Amino acid sequence: MSALRERHTFFVTCAPGLEPVLFEEAKALALPKLERQIGGVRFEGTLIDAWRANLWLRTAVRVLLRIQRFEARHADALLENAMAVEWERWLAPEGFLWIDAQSRDSALDHTRFIEQCVKDAICDRFRASTGVRPSVRKEAPDLRVHVHVSRDRVTLSLDTSDDSLHKRGWRAAQGRAPVSETLAAAMVMFSGWNQRAPLVDPFCGSGTILVEAALLAANAAPGLYRPRFGFESWLVHDAAAFAKLKDEAAALRRELPRKLRLVGLDVDPARIDDARANLAATGFDDRVELEVSNATEFAPLPGWNAWIVTNPPYGERIGEAAETEELYRAFGGQLREHCAGYRLALLAGSPEHAKALGMGGLKRHTVVHGGAERVLATGEIR
Ligand SMILES: C[S@@+](CC[C@H](N)C(=O)[O-])C[C@H]1O[C@@H](n2cnc3c(N)ncnc32)[C@H](O)[C@@H]1O
């Protein structure tokens, strides 16, 4: 059977808390035999389904192809089972390899040791059959292998994505504390934005939310800007078939509706420059209105009936907490006074910050970002 038609089990990971959005996206993409799980979604499909998942899923972090599951309480079992995998199907003997391991509640709990064992197993297998062994390389390896150990059950997976999918390839400017592209996309989708009403980000920073909103409204696949996915270096890869799929995805990108308004504001002129650079990199710079403005004076024109999707400062540096809480209080006051009936999706640095907005009736959802639990508050402003 051709490698492209063979069926595999895949696991698509996402940031904790984003599983519902990822599941909806995966459903819309018609990924076969889809199941929602903790930390992501699972599906059973072909490599072509995995290509589509990598190209189109806005909230996915990586797409893993499961190749082997077994029990191992000690190194011998790990070595033996890892050596039984037909690695030569995926990787050339002189290719480059990288292994990442995670372990939880297991006898094998030293991740470096687990990585070493799996590397040895793969290299020994190659050396025995070809006399040559792959080398180890972290940056752009030809094959990235994930080892997940939980309660002594080992899952070996091939990483079809390689670098995290939040690295879309369009970011020209970092700004300060940018929200990840995947979370920005999730915020826009969580907000229920109808893609017709204006979308405003009053703390736009480097413009991540605006870029992701524009990509969504333009039906542009988020993976189109990415220079490379992991599967492109695999031995079984069919570059011509993937190029065709990419061309088909590119053809689905449409012009933004002429009347659509996307607005980004920030108090720091340098951030507005960052946002402009990122919007230019995606070709949306002439479609987004950017302005230096203080959110404590935020007062959009009446009748806009906009969606406000934003992430104000987290206030995590020493001495900033009280000042940031004051900023949330002032911004919440502006929203209540000027934006009744608007819809809000706001990523707050902490539950206290979300509370400081002074707005009851919002739904609160916990998401993990930057190693901390954040609150995504969504709903109608009253
Ligand atoms: C957490 S960052 C937003 C990051 C942004 N989502 C991105 O992806 O780059 C918060 C932003 O709020 C801006 N800011 C801080 N105080 C502000 C204020 N009073 N009015 C408007 N913007 C403000 C900062 O300059 C910073 O760019």
The ligand as a MOL file (V3000), in Angstrom:
LIG
                    3D

  0  0  0     0  0            999 V3000
M  V30 BEGIN CTAB
M  V30 COUNTS 27 29 0 0 0
M  V30 BEGIN ATOM
M  V30 1 C 0.3560 41.5960 26.8420 0
M  V30 2 S 0.7190 42.8460 25.6950 0 CHG=1
M  V30 3 C -0.3100 42.4650 24.3080 0
M  V30 4 C 0.3990 41.5450 23.4030 0
M  V30 5 C -0.2880 41.3670 22.0680 0
M  V30 6 N -1.5120 40.6090 22.1670 0
M  V30 7 C 0.6800 40.6920 21.0890 0
M  V30 8 O 0.4110 39.5780 20.6720 0
M  V30 9 O 1.7490 41.2470 20.8380 0 CHG=-1
M  V30 10 C -0.0800 44.2790 26.3500 0
M  V30 11 C 0.0450 45.5270 25.4960 0
M  V30 12 O -0.6910 46.5630 26.1510 0
M  V30 13 C -0.0420 47.8060 25.8850 0
M  V30 14 N -0.5130 48.7730 26.9010 0
M  V30 15 C -0.1430 48.9060 28.1890 0
M  V30 16 N -0.8530 49.8750 28.7930 0
M  V30 17 C -1.7210 50.3570 27.8550 0
M  V30 18 C -2.7300 51.3540 27.8580 0
M  V30 19 N -2.9870 52.0720 28.9420 0
M  V30 20 N -3.4210 51.5680 26.7210 0
M  V30 21 C -3.1540 50.8440 25.6000 0
M  V30 22 N -2.2020 49.8970 25.5390 0
M  V30 23 C -1.4930 49.6550 26.6480 0
M  V30 24 C 1.4250 47.4740 25.9470 0
M  V30 25 O 2.1780 48.4440 25.2230 0
M  V30 26 C 1.4650 46.0720 25.3290 0
M  V30 27 O 1.7610 46.1570 23.9600 0
M  V30 END ATOM
M  V30 BEGIN BOND
M  V30 1 1 1 2
M  V30 2 1 2 3
M  V30 3 1 2 10
M  V30 4 1 3 4
M  V30 5 1 4 5
M  V30 6 1 5 6
M  V30 7 1 5 7
M  V30 8 2 7 8
M  V30 9 1 7 9
M  V30 10 1 10 11
M  V30 11 1 11 12
M  V30 12 1 11 26
M  V30 13 1 12 13
M  V30 14 1 13 14
M  V30 15 1 13 24
M  V30 16 1 14 15
M  V30 17 1 14 23
M  V30 18 2 15 16
M  V30 19 1 16 17
M  V30 20 1 17 18
M  V30 21 2 17 23
M  V30 22 1 18 19
M  V30 23 2 18 20
M  V30 24 1 20 21
M  V30 25 2 21 22
M  V30 26 1 22 23
M  V30 27 1 24 25
M  V30 28 1 24 26
M  V30 29 1 26 27
M  V30 END BOND
M  V30 END CTAB
M  END
